[in-house]
Amino acid sequence: MLTQLRKELHTLADPQHQIISCRFLKTGIGEYGEGDQVLGIKIPMLRELVKRYPNLTLAEQTQLLTSPIHEYRTLALLFLIQRYRAADSQDQTLIITHYLNHLDFVNNWDLVDLSAPTLLGDYLRDRERTILYQLIQSPSLWTKRVALVATLPLIKNQDFQDSLHLMEHLLTIEQPPLIHKAMGWMLREISQRHPHLTQDFLKLHPNLPRITVRYAIEKFPPKERALYLKIRPKKIDFNQF
């Protein structure tokens, strides 16, 4: 079954979409996705394959996940998400353990953003969250992004503190732009539910990276947004708001 699936994947490869994907995934020399092999298959096509191969075993899915080919890994995560959603609580724990044991292969922003909220984030909604604070300590850009983006379901559940605590930790050392963007994304999500928390965070950290601020204030009123962009990183007169 896995052999047939691989054949289908290569049949679906699109050279033009491959060029676009390589640009977005930064697979060039010296870029963060350097060396990643990309076929050029759109996500809807991969989702259709998940429906057509419902009996693929976890071992076969793991073979896909450990592949150097990007779409193989994407497909493996889609299979894992499907398996997780159909599982009971005990099996979900096993699936999350499997996911965490293979984080080295969740190694680009799209793979992180596809899987971290849907798997780890969903799992932690009603569970203890020490794992997030362990992951955020990792030297790996991708593992740190997993920890932060996994807080998205918590934020959507009006549970903001872990996301804010993780961001406080990230500010203690220099971070790459993809972490800055993820921080801004989480702050924007928080602002849509509790604007004052995001505003307080921005006040407390007036030297946040500009890209973080841009993402965070995206839903702010235009006048307030303009003031943040114009004045930062200088001190802001928040009495103007």
C-alpha positions in Angstrom: 0.0 0.0 0.0 2.8 2.4 0.9 4.5 1.7 -2.4 1.4 2.6 -4.4 0.9 5.8 -2.3 4.5 6.9 -3.1 3.8 6.3 -6.8 0.7 8.5 -6.6 2.6 11.2 -4.8 5.2 11.4 -7.6 2.5 11.4 -10.2 0.9 14.5 -8.5 4.2 16.4 -8.5 3.9 19.8 -10.2 7.2 21.4 -11.3 5.6 24.9 -11.3 4.2 24.6 -7.8 7.5 23.1 -6.8 9.3 26.3 -7.6 6.7 28.3 -5.6 6.9 25.9 -2.6 10.7 26.0 -2.6 10.6 29.8 -2.4 8.1 29.8 0.5 9.9 27.0 2.4 13.3 28.6 1.9 15.1 25.5 0.6 18.0 27.3 -1.0 21.6 27.2 0.1 22.0 28.9 3.4 18.3 29.2 4.0 16.5 27.6 7.0 14.9 24.8 4.8 18.2 24.1 2.9 18.2 20.6 1.4 14.5 19.9 1.8 13.2 17.9 -1.2 10.0 19.3 -2.6 7.7 17.7 -5.1 5.2 20.5 -5.5 1.9 19.1 -4.3 -0.9 21.2 -2.9 -2.4 20.4 0.5 -5.9 19.6 -0.8 -4.4 16.9 -2.9 -2.6 15.4 0.1 -5.8 15.6 2.1 -7.6 13.5 -0.6 -4.9 10.9 -0.3 -5.5 10.6 3.5 -9.1 9.8 2.7 -8.1 7.2 0.0 -5.6 5.4 2.2 -7.5 5.0 5.5 -5.8 1.7 6.4 -2.2 2.9 6.3 -0.5 1.7 9.4 1.3 3.9 11.9 4.6 2.2 10.9 4.0 3.1 7.3 3.0 6.7 8.3 6.3 6.9 10.2 8.2 5.9 7.1 6.6 8.9 5.4 7.4 11.2 8.4 11.1 10.3 8.4 11.5 10.9 4.6 13.6 13.7 3.2 10.7 14.6 0.9 8.6 17.4 2.3 5.2 16.3 1.0 5.8 12.8 2.5 6.3 14.4 5.9 3.2 16.7 5.4 1.1 13.7 4.4 2.4 11.8 7.5 1.3 14.6 9.8 -2.2 14.7 8.1 -2.5 11.0 8.7 -1.4 11.5 12.4 -4.0 14.2 12.9 -6.7 11.9 11.5 -5.6 9.1 13.8 -5.5 11.5 16.8 -9.1 12.8 16.1 -10.4 9.3 16.0 -8.6 8.1 19.1 -9.7 7.8 22.7 -7.8 9.5 25.5 -5.4 6.7 26.1 -4.5 6.4 22.4 -4.2 10.1 22.0 -1.5 10.1 24.6 0.4 7.4 22.6 0.0 9.5 19.4 1.3 12.7 21.1 4.2 10.7 22.5 4.9 9.5 19.0 4.7 13.0 17.6 7.1 14.4 20.2 9.5 11.6 19.6 9.6 12.6 15.9 9.8 16.4 16.2 13.1 16.4 14.3 11.1 15.7 11.2 8.6 18.6 11.9 11.2 20.9 10.5 9.7 23.7 8.5 7.1 26.4 9.4 4.2 24.8 7.5 4.8 21.4 9.2 4.9 23.1 12.6 1.8 25.2 12.0 -0.1 22.3 10.6 0.5 19.9 13.5 1.5 21.8 16.7 -2.0 23.3 17.4 -4.0 20.4 16.1 -2.0 17.7 17.9 -0.1 19.0 20.9 -2.1 22.1 21.5 -5.4 20.3 21.4 -4.0 17.6 23.7 -2.9 20.1 26.3 -6.1 22.0 26.7 -7.1 20.0 29.8 -3.8 18.7 30.8 -0.6 19.7 32.6 1.8 21.7 30.3 5.3 21.2 31.5 6.2 19.9 28.1 5.8 23.3 26.6 8.4 24.7 28.9 10.8 21.9 28.1 10.3 22.4 24.3 10.8 26.1 24.5 14.3 25.5 25.9 15.4 23.6 22.8 18.1 25.0 20.6 16.0 24.0 17.6 14.0 26.9 15.9 11.3 24.4 14.9 10.9 22.9 18.4 10.6 26.3 19.9 8.0 27.2 17.3 6.1 24.0 18.1 5.9 25.0 21.8 4.7 28.5 21.0 2.2 27.7 18.2 0.8 24.8 20.3 -0.7 27.5 22.6 -3.1 28.6 19.9 -6.0 26.3 21.0 -5.4 27.4 24.6 -5.7 31.0 23.5 -8.9 30.2 21.6 -10.1 28.7 24.9 -9.5 32.0 26.7 -6.4 30.5 28.3 -3.6 33.0 27.7 -1.0 32.6 30.4 1.2 29.8 29.0 1.6 31.7 25.7 2.6 34.9 27.5 5.0 33.0 29.8 6.6 31.3 26.8 7.1 34.6 25.0 8.6 36.1 28.2 11.2 33.3 28.1 11.9 33.8 24.4 12.7 37.4 25.0 15.6 36.5 27.2 17.8 35.5 24.3 18.0 36.5 20.6 15.6 34.6 18.4 15.3 34.2 14.6 12.6 36.0 12.6 10.3 32.9 12.4 10.0 33.0 16.2 9.4 36.8 16.2 6.5 36.2 13.7 5.0 33.4 15.8 5.1 35.6 18.8 3.3 38.4 17.0 0.8 35.8 15.7 0.0 34.6 19.3 -0.2 38.2 20.5 -2.7 39.1 17.8 -4.8 36.0 18.7 -4.8 37.1 22.3 -5.7 40.7 21.4 -8.8 39.5 19.6 -10.0 38.0 22.8 -8.4 40.1 25.5 -7.0 43.3 24.0 -5.6 44.6 27.2 -3.3 41.6 27.7 -1.6 42.3 24.4 -1.4 46.0 25.0 0.1 45.3 28.4 2.7 43.0 26.9 3.6 45.6 24.3 4.0 48.2 27.1 6.1 46.0 29.2 8.4 45.2 26.3 8.8 48.4 24.3 11.8 47.0 22.3 10.0 44.0 20.8 11.1 43.1 17.3 9.2 45.2 14.7 7.9 42.2 12.9 6.4 40.9 16.2 4.7 44.3 16.8 3.3 44.4 13.2 1.7 41.0 13.6 0.5 41.8 17.2 -1.3 45.0 16.3 -2.9 43.9 13.1 -6.4 44.1 14.6 -5.8 47.3 16.5 -7.7 50.5 15.6 -5.9 52.3 12.7 -4.8 55.3 14.9 -3.4 53.1 17.6 -1.7 50.8 15.1 0.0 53.8 13.4 1.4 55.1 16.6 3.0 51.7 17.5 4.6 51.5 14.1 5.7 55.1 14.0 7.2 55.5 17.5 8.6 52.1 18.3 11.1 51.2 19.6 11.1 54.6 21.3 9.0 55.2 24.4 5.3 55.4 23.7 2.9 57.8 25.3 0.1 55.3 26.0 -2.1 58.1 27.4 -2.8 58.9 23.7 -4.9 55.8 23.3 
